[in-house]
Amino acid sequence: MRTELDLLRREMAEEGIDAYLIVSDDDHASEYVGEYYKCRAFVSGFDGSAGTLVVLREEAGLWTDGRYFIQAEQQLAGSGITLYRSGENGVPAIEEFLASKLSEGMTLGFDGTTVSMALWRRIVRKLSDRQISFRTTVDLCDRIWQSRPALPAHPAWVLEERYAGESSRQKLKRVRESLRQERADYLLVTALDEIAWLLNIRGDDIAYSPVVLSFFLLGQEEAFWYVQPEAVTPQVKETVIGLGIECRPYREIYKRLAGLPAGTSIRLDDSATNVTLYQAIPRGVEKKKGSTPIQLMKAVKNEVEQENMRKAHYQDGIALTRLIYWLKQQPDKKMLTELDVCRKLEEYRREGEHYLGQSFAPIAACGAHGAIVHYEPDEKSSIPLDNEGFLLLDTGGHYLEGTTDVTRTITLGPLTQEQRHHYTAVLKGNLNLGAAVFKYGCTGVNLDYLARAALWDEGLDYNHGTGHGVGYLLNVHEEPNAIRFRERGGSGSVLEEGMITSNEPGLYLEGRYGIRLENLILCRKRQENEYGTFLEFETLTLVPFDMEAVLWDELSPREQSLLTAYQQRVYDALKDGLPQEAAEWLRGQILQ
Amino acid sequence: MRTELDLLRREMAEEGIDAYLIVSDDDHASEYVGEYYKCRAFVSGFDGSAGTLVVLREEAGLWTDGRYFIQAEQQLAGSGITLYRSGENGVPAIEEFLASKLSEGMTLGFDGTTVSMALWRRIVRKLSDRQISFRTTVDLCDRIWQSRPALPAHPAWVLEERYAGESSRQKLKRVRESLRQERADYLLVTALDEIAWLLNIRGDDIAYSPVVLSFFLLGQEEAFWYVQPEAVTPQVKETVIGLGIECRPYREIYKRLAGLPAGTSIRLDDSATNVTLYQAIPRGVEKKKGSTPIQLMKAVKNEVEQENMRKAHYQDGIALTRLIYWLKQQPDKKMLTELDVCRKLEEYRREGEHYLGQSFAPIAACGAHGAIVHYEPDEKSSIPLDNEGFLLLDTGGHYLEGTTDVTRTITLGPLTQEQRHHYTAVLKGNLNLGAAVFKYGCTGVNLDYLARAALWDEGLDYNHGTGHGVGYLLNVHEEPNAIRFRERGGSGSVLEEGMITSNEPGLYLEGRYGIRLENLILCRKRQENEYGTFLEFETLTLVPFDMEAVLWDELSPREQSLLTAYQQRVYDALKDGLPQEAAEWLRGQILQ
């Protein structure tokens, strides 16, 4: 039993709280959060990026998704916390669990600044038929977490227009125009990447996500940025003042919303907004709900961003290809660990121009580690490589020219026929999705089949989405575009010209090995005629596939030519930027 | 200007009605309706199966979908009615049109027994911000349609269990169990095919649809069938009495619903239920909404139905193959008309066992007629065939063993390379969709791409869905299963084992020719393992593709083997049932 759990229960008893909910979010429903917010990891010991803890007086449960089943099982062992595998048959949702455990007169508590309205609505709906009390503004973790880190507060900086491709002035104009059309007086922006995009400002308050912890409130004539003073450097201050934006203290947004005059209206993302913020808005203020207009504007990359992204992928391709070549040259790979590979790659990336850092925690997973979908090596878990089988390497970088996210599965030595067969099946998915031609109006749901067909044909599958949107020097996972086989949470997003999405089929054999092949693909127009507008993808990623792992004869003629064309393209693009031996090796990867 | 329009306007003036709405439905939202219900055709002259007429004092508009644009344009010429092409850019929806035309104090009228709640809700939502009066129970057409046919009223008959595969007693039990689970006191069944399925009774009240005009009200202890006395033959009467069902006069359902006791609850399909029926339910009765439990039960064919369907398709394959062979033997096809082909096919079908009639109005479309998606030849429009190009033949039959729906595009003589190229592209879609292997949870939206990929790749497309559900000796179009590229009206239906769907990609070049290739495909289990349940399709249709139209080299090796396997399968299945010369010709169709 964890001490932290025990301490939490004492606080619960003191406050008369029967169930306490701890989520993974910050005030902004961010995917990654600052250390200050990691209450769930502090109490439960499970430190994956997604998970929700429910603590009752006598039991406790943690919910996480397929990416983290194995990790959570290990980290929760002996904790007194039961693992609930979200989405598996017979596993209750959090709100169903609460409904089965809470009876009349009991109290559910949580820190509402970290709970999204989406989750809160699901819970309220489920518990509405009984008399349950809610304490929505009680942060019990704060009381027991003695060495809780401070709120992150780092200097922000201005992203020049030659990188952003559109001035903040112009973006503010577009967003205000959209507000006018919706007849909304204010727009509340809580998503940190949306604020960063709108202001062309970046920061360093969240690991892997170059954003500034802040809120933004926009009106037609006024604009307020609720931000910690540490972020506002003189350069940043000058920029925002020039845009007519007033800087206010970070937490003041809560009071400001409470003071909005009745009869006005406010546009907000009612799923991602936190409960405390939402409840601060007076009843007389009309809430206009749905994802903000910024979300789609940000997802559609402008011409400058697209061209920059190509440059970022060139830099990234050089680093990755050098890494793969270096690895292939090692006479005994057992002398290297998974972490060594990550460090070497980071070293190569740092040699590239305008590299700012990793876009997420790197995954270098050897052998059976590859089957743990979101395994991240650390000092404890990192193992030596092997002279056979696969290394799965999923990493990404931030450049001034954009964000990358790439996975290659690298042959370390002899492979079995089965391994090569599986690699080839995953590769088929990647090639076929990357070559899709589709009519405007399609969502990722229409195209997901292409990535899975070769696996499904043999009764195989992977337990994650095929693709996620990727930000421009912003979050490596962004909405609304996605490629999935089942729509999640309502309407799918139509794929628009300029959107960048990942293309990452995989296959995971628990205890044996994992394979994933990931490129970023840019949606662009192919032709427009009387039948409609037809779109296609341009693959941005420039890193060779591993020809040692390919069973050439299992590829269709079309797949063979897609593969050859890609390998040739990578070679042509990178050859002059690579050391000569690496370039020669790369030329050898064009054909098997 | 049509006289009927003028007469209708006089009645509108008399009643103080400013806008009058005429839809295509009967009391049951049926796709095909009895002659009695064809008010829209009577007033407008447009007799396609789908269309809505809005008559204002000074103007009138007719809305129809892509299948009928060309036909409607022709039939509305000179009528004084404007054609609105639903779904095209800039074309207002009916409710938007009404909102733009109706102002404060005006009155909208319609016969609520024929208007679905789905349409009504859309209209009310759009007009809710102004003071419009509604007259929902006024049938003006009835006053001006002097020679209006009577309500259809034909004898019903009992479908034996060896055809239905499940007794009505058992079906009633399953439906009642489902009601219990939903805690609903009553189920209102308005869809005619659902009633026919539930009672294992068929009828003849609607062309192409072997159903009985009736309503059904089911409780746990009681059941009422609201039906015209002409339908209830002694055999039918005995059967339903044996099931504990009471027969009541058809229109009495309206009064019966009005008398439901407060505090009870009724399950109903709130989209398809007509406005008058819906409004008859007292306020104190709780309405539990959504498609009825019968819809899904009916769509999932049981083992007996599946096996019977195979037999029906054998009979149908014999008739179609004889027809194609006969046509190919004609020395001068100009001596035949489109209608001649339909008659000949009907003659061959009638030679088959247990053939009951056509499942929809047959389409035999030569040359440019093929580009009119739902062209149906009649005495006026039927043209002679040609000795070149294509004949598009889309027909279907009802057998005691089930319902068929098949389209073949038949080569009448020399083809251009472009025609063969287009035929081959459509064929690719049919073959690839038919060979899909997919994980349980997929909807038709996941698979539609397979049918369109070869066309989209060249910037081509077809303006209709790829597949629709097909009933068992019931409606040739049934919900909920469908294969479309965009979800229509809410949530897509997961493809379940036992569902039968059409697979019908096409291509239409206005003024030139049309191609469509349609098979029915049965969803069945392929394997189940730790990755999930995997499904595949069995193609039920047994009619050869036209090898004269195929460009073999444009098919991938996989497509070539799929085509050869299908042609071989058709030959093996049919050869002993065909006249010898036809069988020999069919053998020649296996390879090109």
Interface residues (C-beta under 8 A of the other chain):
Chain A: A436 V437 F438 K439 G441 C442 V445 N446 L447 D448 Y449 L450 R452 A453 W456 D457 G459 L460 D461 F485 R486 R526 Q527 N529 Y531 G532 F534 S556 P557 R558
Chain B: A436 V437 F438 K439 G441 C442 V445 N446 L447 D448 Y449 L450 R452 A453 W456 D457 G459 L460 D461 F485 R486 R526 Q527 N529 Y531 G532 F534 S556 P557 R558
